[in-house]
Amino acid sequence: MISWSRDALPFLLFRLLAVAILSQRHTFMVAADGGGWQLLQRSIGVSAMHMQLLHNDRVIIFDRTDFGKSNLSLPGGKCRRDPNDQALKVDCTAHSVEFDVATNTFRPLMVLTDTWCSSGSVMPDGRLVQTGGFNDGGQKVRVMEPCGGGCDWNEIGDELAAPRWYATNQLLPDGRQIVIGGRRQFNYEFYPKSTKAPGAYSLPFLAQTTDPNLENNLYPFVHLNVDGNLFMFANNRAILFDYVRNKVVRTYPALGGDPRNYPSSGSSVLLPLDLQMAKVEVEVLVCGGAPKGSYVAASKGNFVGALGTCGRIKINDPNPNWAIETMPKRRVMGDMMLLPNGDVLLINGAGAGTAGWEFGRGPVLNPVVYHPAGPEGKRFELQNPTTIPRMYHSTAILLRDGRVLVGGSNPHVGYSFSGVLFPTELSLEAFSPSYLDPGNSDLRPKIQAPASQAQLKYGQKFAVVFTVAGSLAQNAVSVTIVAPPFTTHAYSMNQRLLVIGGKKVAAAAGKNTFSVEAVAPASATLAPSGYYLLFVVHQMVPSEGIWIKID
Ligand SMILES: *[C@@H]1O[C@H](CO)[C@@H](O)[C@H](O)[C@H]1NC(C)=O
């Protein structure tokens, strides 16, 4: 906390002046200090357009097959022969890799059809089931198993009822995925399909939110509500949708007049669900985007400043309304992610223009942390910048150790490494939020039990045993679980954080050892079955996570 004592005033004025001079080009005068950056890989050979962390701490990364040759060869002289491919009929390069976080190494994987602008979700058994894409990939379903290193993509054919390009997937309480929308697809379907109803179901909301020729409603933001319905946000509008009865349950007020979905790509998260409360508050946060008309303006060389606002809404409130907050920096194509301590990180993206080839300008190099529980007007904290612009087709995901993996950026039709604005990025960086600062090591919990990969039943009470090197503040402990999302195009599908413990903390056998009570979520509606990262958080500093499986 900064205390605004009278003695400090001259210093503060000086500091403000210095910041003002140093940041003339920035909209707000905020000193950036928090978090650090590390370059992990100068090149992984492909551009990280889509990312998913699996429960073996390997990240599945892929871009698209019609980019031309990547910078990574397929192993063993393998080549992909695809008469339908629009770039290369024979391509001996990889367009996907498996990145091993523990060893900071990667190996090439082979996708067989075009995965461009596709979607996916991890299933309850831990497999990544990825759907759609472009051209011959539009109706494909592909599976990637979490394995020790030998496996590869397995394509199971044209399983989708409709081609899905820019669709959104969400894991459902019954263990299926719902696949929603995509270009010119105003409908949804399920995977796996039932033999009784294998087709697609119409969803007029997607037709109603399409701006002619521009769309602005692709990759709709979808969040699973605690009542089992889906909150869906497209363009500037939102509904609560009952996908079982194909019925709009409720319509929310519009979030201003400007679009927030692709290509005016803002982002969205479901804020942490505190299951310890008698009534769980469900809030959605939508940030950034591009003012109406930005896409057309960009096509004429006029790069309009991105949206600088976020809207926050209590979706189960009897009279829900968007509370508007202003970010320290305007942002389009930014990723939003839930950190283990319940804060939200905004990272990547641009300050002007839109998504789409060559349409972004003014990279936003500083991430921003948003404290959902902070007082209004004081929730944003600007973080230290990277040096690498992460524009269109960049991604970011949370890792088990609390770092954030950042990759991708390619606003060009092919791989383009020189003579262009924002060359194709093949690098991977890690952003370490300030909770990883060495100065916090005395606060940092270390989980002793349960063991990683532990299985939990719905509603199961269990103890998390942990140590803390320094002294423990008993009233500042929480246990959180985070579902690892599928991330692409500034949106993380399936992202979900639940607070499942922290109220009862007691000393346990052993030096500096404590036990905190936690309760697994009561139902699959609160938390669909599958693998979650579990963290103990102490004074906002999270432990390294462990994997748990809820069944
Ligand atoms: C990728 O390969 C191209 C062609 O060999 C080369 O010019 C470029 O520097 C490489 N880029 C990276 C990031 O490795």
The ligand as a Tripos MOL2 file, in Angstrom:
@<TRIPOS>MOLECULE
LIG
   14    14     1     0     0
SMALL
NO_CHARGES

@<TRIPOS>ATOM
      1 C1         12.8410  -19.6650  -40.4200 C.3       1 LIG1
      2 O1         13.4010  -20.1120  -41.6190 O.3       1 LIG1
      3 C2         13.6350  -19.0740  -42.5660 C.3       1 LIG1
      4 C3         14.0550  -19.7180  -43.8650 C.3       1 LIG1
      5 O2         15.0680  -20.6770  -43.6650 O.3       1 LIG1
      6 C4         14.6820  -18.1340  -41.9990 C.3       1 LIG1
      7 O3         14.9210  -17.0730  -42.8780 O.3       1 LIG1
      8 C5         14.1500  -17.5720  -40.6790 C.3       1 LIG1
      9 O4         15.1220  -16.7720  -40.0520 O.3       1 LIG1
     10 C6         13.7400  -18.6750  -39.7330 C.3       1 LIG1
     11 N1         13.0880  -18.0340  -38.6200 N.am      1 LIG1
     12 C7         13.2520  -18.3640  -37.3560 C.2       1 LIG1
     13 C8         12.5670  -17.5320  -36.3590 C.3       1 LIG1
     14 O5         13.9150  -19.3250  -37.0130 O.2       1 LIG1
@<TRIPOS>BOND
     1     1     2 1
     2     1    10 1
     3     2     3 1
     4     3     4 1
     5     3     6 1
     6     4     5 1
     7     6     7 1
     8     6     8 1
     9     8     9 1
    10     8    10 1
    11    10    11 1
    12    11    12 1
    13    12    13 1
    14    12    14 2
@<TRIPOS>SUBSTRUCTURE
     1 LIG1         1 GROUP 0 **** ****
